[in-house]
Amino acid sequence: MEHKLGLCLSGGGVRGIAHIGVLQALEEAGIVPDMLAGASAGAIVATLYAGGYPPAEILKVFKDSSLLKLFKVVLPTAGLTDNGYIVEMLEQLLPEDDFSCLQKPAFL
């Protein structure tokens, strides 16, 4: 029986980028998740990783982005943050608008 490894990444705003270090440590130990799940900031990291970005490149994306724009707090309508900047960033990094085009399954 073949075993598969799924990894769930939580939210937590800017603290969610700590998941990048977890992915790096897992890879260094020879452990690579077959599928990912994520919420909030963990969903961003999970999506980029599932799209084929290695942890070092994901970290560069966050360093090159304005974290204030990523987690801009707004008055609640559909959520506590404005996700427009995040959507634009992901559209540039992952041009296919379809999760079936990711290299690994991702559940958000």
VOGUNU-172747 format. One record per residue (C-alpha): chain; x, y, z; residue in one letter; residue number from 1. Coordinates in steps of 0.25 Angstrom, whole numbers. Each point is the difference from the previous one (the first is absolute). Layout:
<rs>
- A:X:Y:Z:A:NUM
...
</rs>
This chain:
<rs>
- A:0:0:0:M:1
- A:6:13:-4:E:2
- A:-1:11:10:H:3
- A:-2:15:-3:K:4
- A:3:12:8:L:5
- A:-9:12:1:G:6
- A:4:13:7:L:7
- A:-9:10:6:C:8
- A:5:14:2:L:9
- A:-8:9:9:S:10
- A:-3:15:-1:G:11
- A:5:11:9:G:12
- A:3:12:-8:G:13
- A:15:3:-2:V:14
- A:3:-12:10:R:15
- A:-5:-9:-11:G:16
- A:13:2:-8:I:17
- A:7:-9:10:A:18
- A:-6:-11:-8:H:19
- A:11:3:-10:I:20
- A:11:-5:10:G:21
- A:-8:-12:3:V:22
- A:-1:-4:-14:L:23
- A:15:3:-2:Q:24
- A:3:-9:13:A:25
- A:-8:-11:-6:L:26
- A:6:0:-13:E:27
- A:14:0:6:E:28
- A:-4:-13:8:A:29
- A:-5:-6:-13:G:30
- A:-15:1:3:I:31
- A:-8:6:-11:V:32
- A:-15:2:2:P:33
- A:-9:-6:-11:D:34
- A:-11:9:2:M:35
- A:-3:13:8:L:36
- A:-11:7:7:A:37
- A:0:14:6:G:38
- A:-7:12:6:A:39
- A:3:15:-1:S:40
- A:15:2:-1:A:41
- A:2:-15:0:G:42
- A:-9:-1:-12:A:43
- A:9:10:-8:I:44
- A:12:-9:4:V:45
- A:-7:-13:-3:A:46
- A:-4:5:-14:T:47
- A:14:5:-4:L:48
- A:6:-13:5:Y:49
- A:-10:-8:-8:A:50
- A:2:8:-12:G:51
- A:15:-4:0:G:52
- A:7:11:8:Y:53
- A:11:-4:9:P:54
- A:0:5:14:P:55
- A:11:10:-3:A:56
- A:-7:6:-12:E:57
- A:-13:1:9:I:58
- A:8:8:10:L:59
- A:5:9:-10:K:60
- A:-14:3:-5:V:61
- A:-4:4:14:F:62
- A:13:8:2:K:63
- A:-2:7:-13:D:64
- A:-15:3:3:S:65
- A:-5:11:9:S:66
- A:-5:-8:12:L:67
- A:-9:12:4:L:68
- A:-7:-2:-14:K:69
- A:-1:-15:2:L:70
- A:-7:1:13:F:71
- A:-7:14:-1:K:72
- A:-11:0:11:V:73
- A:-13:6:-5:V:74
- A:-14:1:6:L:75
- A:-7:-13:0:P:76
- A:-9:-3:-13:T:77
- A:5:-14:-4:A:78
- A:12:-1:8:G:79
- A:10:8:9:L:80
- A:10:2:-11:T:81
- A:0:6:-14:D:82
- A:4:-12:-9:N:83
- A:1:8:-13:G:84
- A:16:1:1:Y:85
- A:1:-15:3:I:86
- A:-9:-4:-12:V:87
- A:9:9:-9:E:88
- A:13:-6:5:M:89
- A:-5:-14:-1:L:90
- A:-6:3:-14:E:91
- A:14:4:-4:Q:92
- A:8:-12:6:L:93
- A:-10:-10:-4:L:94
- A:-6:4:-13:P:95
- A:-10:-12:-1:E:96
- A:-13:3:7:D:97
- A:-2:-15:3:D:98
- A:4:-8:12:F:99
- A:1:-12:-9:S:100
- A:12:6:-7:C:101
- A:8:0:13:L:102
- A:11:-10:2:Q:103
- A:-6:-5:13:K:104
- A:-14:0:5:P:105
- A:-4:12:9:A:106
- A:-12:2:8:F:107
- A:-3:14:6:L:108
</rs>
